[in-house]
Amino acid sequence: MTTGPPTDRIAVVPSYPRPDAILAEVGGQALAIRGLTKIYDGRAVVDHIDLDVPIGSFFGLVGPNGAGKTTTLSMVTGLLRPDGGRVIMAGVDVWADPVAAKTKMGVLPDGLRLFERLSGPELLSYLGRLRGLPAATVDARAAELMTVLDLDEAGSKLVADYSTGMRKKITLAAALLHAPPILLLDEPLEAVDPVSARVIRTVLTRYTAGGGTVIFSSHVMALVESLSSHVAVMNKGRIVANGPLAQVRGEAASLDDAFMHLVGADDIGTGGLEWLGSSPA
């Protein structure tokens, strides 16, 4: 029997009993995924994956385009309904009790639409009150986040006029505002300038040092290698490697080399195009 809000208000996977056995099994994990599946047009874009994310880890989810990373994160955060499987977030079943699960997470989806006719502080104040935080707490946290994320100079500037880097930072501030134990970030540094990227990396490192868990997807192997304590490699809807960074990297010279081998791309781009090296007639 499904618990939580009525199914006419929040989509819930049918026949979802509370997974007491799974909850007992994954008590030491920030996130546990069991058999997660999503099917489009008869093809499994996420194919019965299992994944454990330790508490306090900086966890990188990597894979080529179309591997299923964004679809997986969308199902984990409750933005997309799975066709099968379970997601346990900080001890709460995301699809059996979605409201409780959402209090445990801060989310930065790729391409998130913002309330653009508000300033940064106004946006944080609005979102904080939506989460039920006291006004004084929201104001204090918003001011501190604006300072730490180097957004003070934006002042009353509308979000509509923010640069890409500023948008990423204000969205990260919104994800951190309610002090969740887990952050889920989809391409958090994509198209971000070096200064903003440094600020975001510093904040996330401080967050994990304080006991928080970061789960993020990225195409940049050097970034994942420099930040992550744990890595999962996804290809064609399946997890092909998972564990501590050193274990996934193995004997390879870098995570990038290990990644290419794991997804079967070692020889891509090495043949043909000999004519490019020839001098024009």
Long-range contacts (C-beta under 8 A, 24 or more apart in sequence): 2-96, 3-96, 3-97, 4-96, 4-97, 4-98, 4-99, 4-100, 5-98, 5-99, 10-98, 10-99, 11-81, 12-81, 12-95, 12-96, 12-98, 13-81, 13-82, 13-83, 13-84, 13-95, 16-86, 16-93, 16-95, 16-96, 17-96, 18-93, 18-96, 19-86, 19-88, 19-93, 19-96, 22-86, 22-88, 23-88, 23-91, 23-93, 26-52, 26-88, 27-91, 28-54, 28-55, 29-53, 29-54, 29-55, 29-88, 30-54, 30-55, 30-56, 30-57, 30-89, 30-90, 30-181, 30-182, 30-213, 30-215, 31-76, 31-87, 31-88, 31-89, 31-90, 31-182, 31-213, 31-215, 32-86, 32-87, 32-88, 33-72, 33-76, 33-85, 33-86, 33-87, 33-88, 34-85, 34-86, 34-88, 35-84, 35-85, 35-86, 36-72, 36-75, 36-76, 36-82, 36-84, 36-85, 36-86, 36-87, 37-82, 37-83, 37-84, 37-85, 38-68, 38-71, 38-72, 38-75, 38-80, 38-82, 38-83, 39-83, 44-237, 45-71, 45-237, 46-71, 46-72, 46-75, 46-82, 46-237, 47-236, 47-237, 47-238, 48-84, 48-85, 49-85, 49-234, 49-237, 49-238, 49-239, 50-239, 51-232, 51-239, 51-242, 53-213, 53-215, 53-230, 54-213, 54-230, 55-181, 55-211, 55-213, 56-208, 56-211, 56-212, 56-213, 57-208, 57-213, 57-214, 57-229, 57-230, 58-204, 58-205, 58-208, 58-213, 58-214, 58-216, 58-227, 58-228, 58-229, 58-230, 59-213, 59-214, 59-215, 59-216, 59-228, 59-229, 59-230, 59-231, 59-232, 60-216, 60-217, 60-218, 60-224, 60-227, 60-228, 60-230, 60-231, 60-232, 60-245, 61-215, 61-216, 61-217, 61-231, 61-232, 61-234, 62-217, 62-218, 62-219, 62-221, 62-224, 62-231, 62-232, 62-233, 62-234, 62-259, 63-217, 63-233, 63-234, 63-235, 63-263, 64-235, 64-263, 64-265, 65-219, 67-234, 67-235, 67-236, 67-237, 67-263, 68-234, 68-236, 68-237, 68-238, 69-186, 69-217, 69-234, 70-110, 70-186, 70-217, 72-234, 73-109, 73-184, 73-186, 73-215, 73-217, 74-109, 76-184, 76-215, 77-105, 77-107, 77-109, 77-184, 78-102, 79-107, 79-109, 89-182, 90-181, 90-182, 103-131, 103-178, 103-180, 104-180, 104-181, 104-182, 105-180, 105-182, 105-183, 105-184, 106-174, 106-175, 106-176, 106-177, 106-178, 106-180, 106-182, 106-183, 106-184, 107-175, 107-183, 107-184, 107-185, 108-168, 108-171, 108-172, 108-175, 108-183, 108-184, 108-185, 108-186, 108-188, 109-186, 110-186, 110-187, 110-190, 112-171, 114-159, 114-167, 114-170, 114-171, 115-159, 116-158, 116-159, 116-160, 117-158, 117-159, 117-160, 118-158, 118-159, 119-154, 119-155, 119-156, 119-157, 119-158, 119-159, 120-146, 120-151, 120-154, 120-157, 120-159, 120-162, 120-166, 120-170, 120-173, 121-146, 123-159, 123-170, 123-174, 124-170, 124-173, 124-174, 124-177, 127-174, 127-177, 128-177, 128-178, 131-177, 131-178, 133-177, 133-178, 138-177, 141-177, 141-179, 142-173, 142-177, 145-173, 145-176, 145-177, 146-173, 148-199, 148-203, 149-173, 149-199, 149-200, 149-203, 150-195, 150-196, 150-199, 163-193, 164-191, 164-192, 164-193, 165-192, 165-193, 165-195, 165-196, 165-197, 166-196, 168-192, 168-196, 168-200, 169-196, 169-199, 169-200, 172-200, 172-203, 176-203, 176-207, 180-212, 181-211, 181-212, 181-213, 182-212, 182-213, 182-214, 182-215, 183-207, 183-212, 183-213, 183-214, 183-215, 183-216, 184-215, 184-216, 185-214, 185-215, 185-216, 185-217, 186-216, 186-217, 187-216, 187-217, 187-218, 187-219, 188-216, 188-218, 189-218, 189-220, 189-223, 190-218, 190-219, 201-227, 221-254, 221-255, 221-256, 221-259, 222-254, 222-255, 222-256, 224-255, 225-249, 225-254, 225-255, 225-256, 231-255, 233-258, 233-259, 233-262, 233-263, 235-262, 235-263, 235-264
